[in-house]
Amino acid sequence: MPTLQNSTCHQGSLVCVGTGLNLAGQISVLSKSYIENADVVFSLVPDGFAQRWLETLNSDVRSLQPYYAQGDETKSRRDTYDQMVQAILNAVRDGKKVVCALYGHPGVFACVSHFAIELARGEGYRAKMEPGISAEACLWADLGIDPGHSGHQSFEASQFMFYKHTPDPTTHLLLWQIGIAGEHTLTEFHTSSDRLQVLVEQLNEWYPLDHEIILYEAATLPVQQPRIDKLPLKNLPFAQLSAISTLLIPPSRKLEINHDILAKLGITVADLG
Ligand SMILES: C[S@@+](CC[C@H](N)C(=O)[O-])C[C@H]1O[C@@H](n2cnc3c(N)ncnc32)[C@H](O)[C@@H]1O
């Protein structure tokens, strides 16, 4: 059984693990072992199937899902995340071996694990993160793309809109949480055609309106196929988006040779093959 080393810390501990995207098969041996040996497991997984699978591994699995706004309730996701972190920390403070099992990679576009680990360490508890298979890892596999071929950039879609990020159109661009792009109140779980039109116009500075983009949703059950929908950029405002949609914008331009650097290195274009 894996252990956290640090004899000077208090008794409680926290490990944040990733369960991957696809039910039961994308979790590491180590992460599964942490779940099996935990006193308490907090979970945020794609669906009831994944939740019930976790419950076969440990008898005390507590879903974090109820901290999200329920029914007609209006609640900031900031409050939701604070409450999740406090629930996790309270169990650690009770001296328990706590595991937080989050779908995908627990620390990729996911703040709860980072906040909880920082807080736990600040209070003198042992805390760490185990990596998991993220949506992005599934995307490269399902689309047959090596991001190293031309490089890639990843942004949270709303952050991309609100701040002056500069995409490099010679690389792959990933926009996460496209389903809530431009949503600034942190209370809604959807975007709108108007907001997506603003994004299209923003992207048009670097990409032609007819440039092919890809809406991607990894399968979360072994019986499912991934969603891979190709469409022109201009049609994004009319696309069906969900909480699990990720937008991939492939390069619109070829890589450009940096002649200055090649000259300094004494390399010719022909040497690059
Ligand atoms: C809060 S982030 C969590 C990401 C997660 N930690 C991971 O490692 O994949 C939620 C965003 O991840 C992406 N995502 C989550 N599930 C996905 C899936 N099944 N397929 C594609 N993208 C997904 C979407 O961009 C979604 O809006």
The ligand as an SDF file (V2000), in Angstrom:
LIG
                    3D

 27 29  0  0  0  0  0  0  0  0999 V2000
  -13.2610   21.5710  -14.9460 C   0  0  0  0  0  0  0  0  0  0  0  0
  -12.4950   20.9270  -16.3720 S   0  0  0  0  0  0  0  0  0  0  0  0
  -11.9560   19.3660  -15.7630 C   0  0  0  0  0  0  0  0  0  0  0  0
  -10.8890   18.7170  -16.6220 C   0  0  0  0  0  0  0  0  0  0  0  0
  -10.3760   17.4250  -16.0110 C   0  0  0  0  0  0  0  0  0  0  0  0
   -9.6740   17.6950  -14.7790 N   0  0  0  0  0  0  0  0  0  0  0  0
   -9.4460   16.6690  -16.9400 C   0  0  0  0  0  0  0  0  0  0  0  0
   -8.3220   16.3550  -16.5190 O   0  0  0  0  0  0  0  0  0  0  0  0
   -9.8220   16.3550  -18.0680 O   0  0  0  0  0  0  0  0  0  0  0  0
  -13.9030   20.5770  -17.3430 C   0  0  0  0  0  0  0  0  0  0  0  0
  -13.5720   20.6660  -18.8220 C   0  0  0  0  0  0  0  0  0  0  0  0
  -12.7690   19.5450  -19.1820 O   0  0  0  0  0  0  0  0  0  0  0  0
  -13.0970   19.1240  -20.4780 C   0  0  0  0  0  0  0  0  0  0  0  0
  -13.7090   17.7930  -20.4130 N   0  0  0  0  0  0  0  0  0  0  0  0
  -14.2670   17.1900  -19.3650 C   0  0  0  0  0  0  0  0  0  0  0  0
  -14.7650   15.9920  -19.7080 N   0  0  0  0  0  0  0  0  0  0  0  0
  -14.5070   15.8440  -21.0220 C   0  0  0  0  0  0  0  0  0  0  0  0
  -14.7650   14.8380  -21.9690 C   0  0  0  0  0  0  0  0  0  0  0  0
  -15.4230   13.7220  -21.6460 N   0  0  0  0  0  0  0  0  0  0  0  0
  -14.3530   15.0480  -23.2310 N   0  0  0  0  0  0  0  0  0  0  0  0
  -13.7030   16.1670  -23.6000 C   0  0  0  0  0  0  0  0  0  0  0  0
  -13.4380   17.1490  -22.7570 N   0  0  0  0  0  0  0  0  0  0  0  0
  -13.8340   16.9920  -21.4770 C   0  0  0  0  0  0  0  0  0  0  0  0
  -14.1280   20.1350  -21.0290 C   0  0  0  0  0  0  0  0  0  0  0  0
  -13.4240   21.1930  -21.6680 O   0  0  0  0  0  0  0  0  0  0  0  0
  -14.7710   20.5890  -19.7430 C   0  0  0  0  0  0  0  0  0  0  0  0
  -15.4520   21.8070  -19.8980 O   0  0  0  0  0  0  0  0  0  0  0  0
  1  2  1  0
  2  3  1  0
  2 10  1  0
  3  4  1  0
  4  5  1  0
  5  6  1  0
  5  7  1  0
  7  8  2  0
  7  9  1  0
 10 11  1  0
 11 12  1  0
 11 26  1  0
 12 13  1  0
 13 14  1  0
 13 24  1  0
 14 15  1  0
 14 23  1  0
 15 16  2  0
 16 17  1  0
 17 18  1  0
 17 23  2  0
 18 19  1  0
 18 20  2  0
 20 21  1  0
 21 22  2  0
 22 23  1  0
 24 25  1  0
 24 26  1  0
 26 27  1  0
M  CHG  2   2   1   9  -1
M  END
$$$$
